[in-house]
Amino acid sequence: MSAMMSSQVDGRKLRQAIMMVVINQTIVGIPFMYLSFIVMKWRGCSFGRELPTFHWVVFEVMIFTLVEELLFYYSHR
């Protein structure tokens, strides 16, 4: 147990991990965010101050959970 506590983080691997995060956030994240914005506008999202109804939020959470569970299941088979 004490051997695990005193282990050091490899600086090279840490830099690689940080670079991977930066690449994912910029090269992948920004275009995906822009495309998501376009799709949301296409679906009729108003981006105003009015909140959706409680029933609509519950419906979207149920659909999101169903899709996430299916994709997780089939991607880990």
Buried (B, 14 or more C-beta within 10 A) or exposed (E): EEEEEEEEEEEEEEEEEEEEEEEEEEEEEEEEEEEEEEEEEEEEEEEEEEEEEEEEEEEEEEEEEEEEEEEEEEEEE
